[in-house]
Amino acid sequence: MGKKEEERARPEKLSVYLYIPNIVGYMRVVLNCVAFAVCFSNKTLFSLLYFFSFCCDAVDGWCARRFNQVSTFGAVLDMVTDRVSTACLLVILSQVYRPSLVFLSLLALDIASHWLQMYSTFLAGKSSHKDVKDSTSWLFRLYYGNRIFMCYCCVSCEVLYIILLLIEKNKTENLLNVVVSTLTQISPLSFLLALTLFGWSMKQTINIIQMKTAADVCVMYDIEKQQHKP
């Protein structure tokens, strides 16, 4: 690209960065930074800021469709923000509950499954990582094909993690004991915890399916490439 072409491209490049949904994405990043800065000193404020940032995920998607400002950068920004914010919260939970390996394993599964899904989408030549119509798993297809079910699973995960942070008291509590103790107390909190636990379990199952499905795509790509070698 020549110098004149570069100069003409700059305003267009800037306009993508300033798309309304992308600006919402930047706001999400700022909200998360403030939230995690106060996560130990003010759990209530953290929960409000974190959940508001999470809800803005739906807002930027709506803005992208409403104003015809769908962009690859916006999609990547959206996913990276989601993954990093969840990862940070899981790391915090690993510091206040035992065994901490539970949360670190969930972090690894979340990152690995989504990264593999994005990479396999690229290899398959698809335009979206949500295009799973050819999957043999009905649960995987349901997740990406039904917005209500996807929303329930995603919200359940985030709300469950927020609840666990809010009910933690001494930073060395056994996770299973806290969950069982809360569930046995007949209260709105125990009902909410049970409701989110089911959605959370569905999301982790889907993450495992997603990781396996994406890995299969990568393996099949390697096999086909080997077969086409002269």
Secondary structure in CASP SS format (residue, H / E / C, confidence):
PFRMAT SS
TARGET T0000
AUTHOR 0000-0000-0000
METHOD secondary structure of the structure
MODEL  1
M C 1.00
G C 1.00
K H 1.00
K H 1.00
E H 1.00
E H 1.00
E H 1.00
R H 1.00
A H 1.00
R H 1.00
P H 1.00
E H 1.00
K H 1.00
L H 1.00
S H 1.00
V H 1.00
Y H 1.00
L C 1.00
Y C 1.00
I H 1.00
P H 1.00
N H 1.00
I H 1.00
V H 1.00
G H 1.00
Y H 1.00
M H 1.00
R H 1.00
V H 1.00
V H 1.00
L H 1.00
N H 1.00
C H 1.00
V H 1.00
A H 1.00
F H 1.00
A H 1.00
V C 1.00
C C 1.00
F C 1.00
S C 1.00
N C 1.00
K H 1.00
T H 1.00
L H 1.00
F H 1.00
S H 1.00
L H 1.00
L H 1.00
Y H 1.00
F H 1.00
F H 1.00
S H 1.00
F H 1.00
C H 1.00
C H 1.00
D H 1.00
A H 1.00
V H 1.00
D H 1.00
G H 1.00
W H 1.00
C H 1.00
A H 1.00
R H 1.00
R H 1.00
F C 1.00
N C 1.00
Q C 1.00
V C 1.00
S C 1.00
T H 1.00
F H 1.00
G H 1.00
A H 1.00
V H 1.00
L H 1.00
D H 1.00
M H 1.00
V H 1.00
T H 1.00
D H 1.00
R H 1.00
V H 1.00
S H 1.00
T H 1.00
A H 1.00
C H 1.00
L H 1.00
L H 1.00
V H 1.00
I H 1.00
L H 1.00
S H 1.00
Q H 1.00
V H 1.00
Y E 1.00
R E 1.00
P C 1.00
S C 1.00
L H 1.00
V H 1.00
F H 1.00
L H 1.00
S H 1.00
L H 1.00
L H 1.00
A H 1.00
L H 1.00
D H 1.00
I H 1.00
A H 1.00
S H 1.00
H H 1.00
W H 1.00
L H 1.00
Q H 1.00
M H 1.00
Y H 1.00
S H 1.00
T H 1.00
F H 1.00
L H 1.00
A H 1.00
G C 1.00
K C 1.00
S C 1.00
S C 1.00
H C 1.00
K C 1.00
D C 1.00
V C 1.00
K C 1.00
D C 1.00
S C 1.00
T C 1.00
S C 1.00
W H 1.00
L H 1.00
F H 1.00
R H 1.00
L H 1.00
Y H 1.00
Y H 1.00
G H 1.00
N C 1.00
R H 1.00
I H 1.00
F H 1.00
M H 1.00
C H 1.00
Y H 1.00
C H 1.00
C H 1.00
V H 1.00
S H 1.00
C H 1.00
E H 1.00
V H 1.00
L H 1.00
Y H 1.00
I H 1.00
I H 1.00
L H 1.00
L H 1.00
L H 1.00
I H 1.00
E C 1.00
K C 1.00
N C 1.00
K C 1.00
T C 1.00
E E 1.00
N E 1.00
L H 1.00
L H 1.00
N H 1.00
V H 1.00
V H 1.00
V H 1.00
S H 1.00
T H 1.00
L H 1.00
T H 1.00
Q C 1.00
I C 1.00
S C 1.00
P H 1.00
L H 1.00
S H 1.00
F H 1.00
L H 1.00
L H 1.00
A H 1.00
L H 1.00
T H 1.00
L H 1.00
F H 1.00
G H 1.00
W H 1.00
S H 1.00
M H 1.00
K H 1.00
Q H 1.00
T H 1.00
I H 1.00
N H 1.00
I H 1.00
I H 1.00
Q H 1.00
M H 1.00
K H 1.00
T H 1.00
A H 1.00
A H 1.00
D H 1.00
V H 1.00
C H 1.00
V H 1.00
M H 1.00
Y H 1.00
D H 1.00
I H 1.00
E H 1.00
K H 1.00
Q H 1.00
Q H 1.00
H C 1.00
K C 1.00
P C 1.00
END
